[in-house]
Amino acid sequence: MKTVLVLGANGGVGKVVAKAFLAKGWRVLGLVRAGKTAGEGIVPIHADLFDASAVAKACGPVDIVFNGLNVPYPVWATQALPTYTAAADVCEALGGRQIYPGSVYNFGSSMPPVLTPQTPFAADTLKGRIRVSIEAMFSSRAEAGRLRTLVIRAGDFFGRDSSKSWMNALVARDLCKGKLVTPGKKKTVHAWAFLPDLAATIVKLAEVESTLGAYEVFHFESHNVSAERLAEAARIALSRKVTVGHMPRVMFSLIALFDPFMRAALEMLYLWDVPHALKDEGLAKVIGEVPRTPLDQALKTLL
């Protein structure tokens, strides 16, 4: 039986990925804080992320490390790079392959409408530049023979267990009432990632990781759709009329006066103005059919 260590096992992404590995018969370890428990079927590992040797000792042999760490937006400037560096140290100590979910932040506000693994980075925000630095660190360690990493780049997460995502917290918050809200234009294409499908894809990559290079990047093409297309799918899911409203930018600025998360998120609002879609013809060649739940069925899970 193969073993995976999930960093951030109690987070929105980590929980879903852990369940996907369990469903495929993997032994799942979850790094959790002292005194915390992990989900059903997950072996809790109580160790300090910043003490790689202690984590390695507590885990024993590990084949895969899923990096599901989530550094809060307000502290990204000071904590993101040290946290992901610590995660890389853990992977090195364990000798396991790291799987890291990347984002579109790396491409910046001038990004082209179609993003492939070959699209150059052009980050022009603090969070984007830090994301680029994190991946550069992983890549340089791979070149040095110290760390093996697979990056699976995805759009904004959504799913029943992703309560803090843009979809769950804002766009589809009132979906049961037949309402969608967008911070951008209704026709602007936005990259979304249905979490259960992403998790299944991650497991598929883990199962073939030994055939891949020390550092490889894949793009997860889930649902590249506009708010209008979301509404069409929602109409099918709900069997009723669905309207699309617009949240003015001034509202974000007002909320940011009192909310540290929103204050830190303001620089990322361009993602609602700039059309972008993730594409990757190579992923299916590696794992076979890429999991993709029809959009109306995916939205129905949010109800």
C-alpha positions in Angstrom: 0.0 0.0 0.0 1.3 3.4 -1.0 1.4 6.3 1.5 0.6 10.0 1.0 1.2 12.8 3.5 -1.3 15.6 3.2 -0.1 19.0 4.4 -3.1 21.1 5.3 -5.2 18.0 5.9 -7.9 20.0 7.6 -8.1 22.6 4.9 -10.8 22.8 2.2 -8.5 21.4 -0.5 -6.6 19.0 1.7 -9.8 17.3 3.0 -11.1 16.6 -0.5 -7.7 15.4 -1.8 -7.3 13.1 1.3 -10.7 11.6 0.6 -9.8 10.9 -3.0 -6.6 9.1 -2.0 -8.5 7.0 0.6 -11.0 6.0 -2.0 -8.2 4.6 -4.2 -6.8 2.5 -1.3 -3.9 4.7 -0.3 -2.7 5.1 3.3 -3.3 8.7 4.1 -1.3 10.7 6.7 -2.4 14.2 7.7 -0.1 16.8 9.2 -2.3 18.6 11.8 -1.7 20.9 14.7 -1.1 19.6 18.2 -4.4 18.7 19.8 -6.3 18.6 16.4 -7.7 15.5 14.8 -7.8 14.5 11.1 -10.7 13.3 9.0 -12.0 9.8 9.1 -9.5 7.3 7.8 -6.6 9.7 8.0 -3.7 9.0 10.4 -2.9 12.3 12.2 0.7 13.4 12.3 1.4 15.8 15.1 4.7 17.5 14.2 5.9 21.0 13.5 6.0 21.8 9.7 9.2 23.8 10.3 11.0 20.8 11.8 11.5 18.6 8.8 13.3 15.8 10.7 10.6 15.6 13.3 7.9 15.3 10.5 10.0 12.6 8.7 10.4 10.7 12.0 6.7 10.8 12.8 5.7 9.8 9.2 8.0 7.0 8.3 8.2 6.1 4.5 6.1 8.3 2.3 5.6 8.1 -1.5 3.7 11.3 -2.1 3.4 14.6 -0.3 0.4 16.7 -1.3 1.1 20.3 -0.5 -2.4 21.6 0.5 -1.1 24.4 2.7 -3.1 27.6 2.7 -1.4 30.7 3.9 -4.0 33.4 4.7 -4.0 36.4 2.3 -3.2 39.0 4.9 0.1 37.4 5.8 1.2 36.2 2.4 4.0 38.9 2.2 5.8 37.6 5.3 4.7 33.9 5.7 4.1 32.4 2.3 7.6 31.8 1.1 8.9 30.6 4.5 5.9 28.2 4.8 6.4 26.6 1.3 10.1 26.5 1.9 9.5 24.5 5.0 7.2 22.2 3.0 9.9 21.6 0.5 12.3 20.7 3.4 9.8 18.2 4.6 9.5 16.6 1.1 13.3 16.4 0.9 13.5 14.8 4.4 10.9 12.2 3.4 12.2 11.6 -0.1 8.6 11.7 -1.4 7.3 13.4 -4.6 5.6 16.7 -3.9 2.3 17.5 -5.7 1.6 21.3 -5.5 -1.6 23.0 -6.7 -0.4 26.1 -8.6 -2.5 29.2 -9.5 -3.0 31.6 -12.4 -1.5 34.4 -10.3 1.9 33.8 -12.0 0.7 35.2 -15.3 -0.3 38.7 -14.2 -2.9 41.1 -15.4 -1.6 41.1 -19.0 -2.1 37.3 -19.4 -3.3 36.0 -22.7 -6.8 34.4 -23.0 -5.4 30.9 -23.2 -2.9 29.7 -20.6 -0.8 26.6 -21.2 2.2 25.1 -19.3 4.4 26.9 -21.8 2.9 30.4 -21.2 5.6 32.7 -19.7 5.1 34.1 -16.3 4.5 37.9 -16.0 3.4 38.4 -12.4 2.7 42.0 -11.5 1.1 41.7 -8.0 2.7 40.8 -4.7 1.0 37.5 -4.5 1.8 36.6 -8.1 5.5 37.4 -7.6 5.6 35.3 -4.5 3.9 32.4 -6.3 6.6 32.6 -9.0 9.3 32.6 -6.4 7.8 29.5 -4.7 7.7 27.6 -8.0 11.2 28.8 -8.9 12.4 27.4 -5.5 10.8 24.0 -6.2 12.3 24.0 -9.7 15.8 24.8 -8.6 15.7 22.1 -6.0 14.6 19.6 -8.7 17.5 20.7 -10.9 19.9 20.0 -8.0 18.4 16.6 -7.5 17.0 17.4 -4.1 13.3 17.5 -4.6 10.8 16.1 -7.1 7.7 18.2 -7.7 4.6 18.0 -9.9 2.7 21.3 -10.3 -1.0 21.0 -11.2 -2.2 24.5 -12.0 -5.9 25.2 -11.5 -8.4 28.0 -11.5 -10.5 29.1 -8.6 -11.6 26.1 -6.6 -15.3 25.4 -5.9 -17.2 22.5 -4.4 -19.3 21.6 -1.4 -16.3 21.5 0.9 -14.8 24.8 -0.3 -16.7 27.3 1.8 -14.1 30.1 1.6 -13.8 30.0 -2.2 -14.9 32.9 -4.4 -17.7 30.6 -5.9 -19.0 29.4 -2.6 -18.6 32.7 -0.6 -19.8 35.1 -3.3 -20.7 34.0 -6.8 -23.0 31.2 -5.9 -23.8 32.1 -2.3 -27.5 32.6 -3.2 -27.7 29.9 -5.9 -30.6 28.2 -4.1 -32.5 31.5 -4.6 -31.7 31.5 -8.3 -29.1 34.2 -8.0 -25.5 34.5 -9.1 -23.2 37.4 -8.5 -20.0 38.4 -10.4 -17.4 41.1 -9.6 -16.7 41.3 -13.4 -18.4 41.4 -16.7 -21.0 38.7 -17.4 -19.2 37.6 -20.6 -15.7 37.4 -19.2 -14.3 33.9 -19.2 -12.9 32.8 -15.8 -11.0 29.6 -14.9 -12.8 27.5 -12.3 -11.7 24.1 -10.8 -14.3 21.7 -9.4 -12.5 20.3 -6.3 -13.6 16.6 -6.5 -12.3 16.5 -10.1 -9.1 18.2 -9.2 -8.5 15.7 -6.4 -9.2 12.8 -8.6 -6.7 14.2 -11.1 -4.1 14.6 -8.4 -4.5 10.9 -7.4 -4.1 9.9 -11.1 -0.9 11.9 -11.3 0.4 10.3 -8.1 -0.2 6.9 -9.5 2.1 7.5 -12.5 4.6 9.9 -10.9 7.5 7.5 -11.3 7.2 7.9 -15.1 7.6 11.7 -14.9 10.6 14.0 -14.7 11.9 15.7 -11.5 9.9 18.8 -12.2 6.8 19.0 -14.4 3.9 21.4 -14.7 0.4 20.5 -15.8 -2.7 22.6 -16.2 -6.1 21.4 -15.0 -8.8 22.3 -17.5 -12.0 22.1 -15.5 -14.5 24.8 -16.4 -13.4 27.9 -18.3 -16.7 29.8 -18.4 -18.3 33.2 -18.1 -20.9 34.2 -15.6 -23.5 33.9 -18.3 -22.4 30.3 -19.0 -22.5 29.6 -15.2 -26.1 30.9 -15.2 -27.1 28.6 -18.0 -25.7 25.6 -16.2 -27.4 26.7 -13.0 -30.7 26.9 -14.8 -30.3 23.2 -15.7 -29.2 22.3 -12.1 -32.1 24.1 -10.5 -34.8 23.8 -13.2 -35.6 27.4 -12.7 -34.6 30.9 -13.9 -31.2 32.1 -12.7 -30.2 35.8 -12.7 -26.7 37.2 -12.8 -26.1 40.3 -10.6 -23.0 42.5 -10.5 -21.1 43.5 -7.3 -19.6 47.0 -7.8 -15.9 47.4 -7.1 -16.6 50.1 -4.6 -18.2 47.5 -2.4 -15.0 45.6 -2.3 -13.1 48.7 -1.3 -15.6 49.4 1.5 -15.4 45.9 2.8 -11.6 46.1 2.7 -11.7 48.9 5.3 -12.8 46.4 7.9 -11.8 43.0 6.5 -8.1 42.1 6.3 -8.8 39.3 3.8 -10.6 41.6 1.4 -7.9 44.2 1.8 -5.3 41.7 0.7 -7.5 40.5 -2.2 -8.0 43.8 -3.8 -4.9 43.5 -6.0 -6.3 40.2 -7.5 -9.6 41.7 -8.7 -8.2 41.9 -12.2 -8.9 38.2 -12.5 -12.6 39.1 -13.0 -11.7 41.6 -15.8 -9.1 39.7 -17.8 -10.5 36.6 -19.7 -8.4 33.5 -19.1 -8.7 29.8 -19.7 -6.4 26.9 -18.6 -5.5 24.4 -21.4 -3.2 21.4 -21.4 -3.3 18.7 -24.1 -0.4 16.9 -22.4 -2.3 16.0 -19.1 -4.6 13.4 -20.7 -1.5 11.8 -22.4 -0.1 11.2 -19.0 -3.1 10.1 -16.9 -5.7 9.2 -19.5 -9.2 10.7 -19.3 -9.1 13.9 -17.2 -12.0 13.9 -14.6 -14.6 16.6 -15.6 -18.0 16.6 -14.0 -20.6 18.5 -16.2 -21.0 22.0 -14.9 -24.6 21.7 -14.0 -23.9 18.6 -11.9 -21.0 20.4 -10.2 -23.1 23.4 -9.3 -25.8 21.2 -7.9 -23.4 20.0 -5.2 -23.4 23.5 -3.9 -27.1 23.5 -3.1 
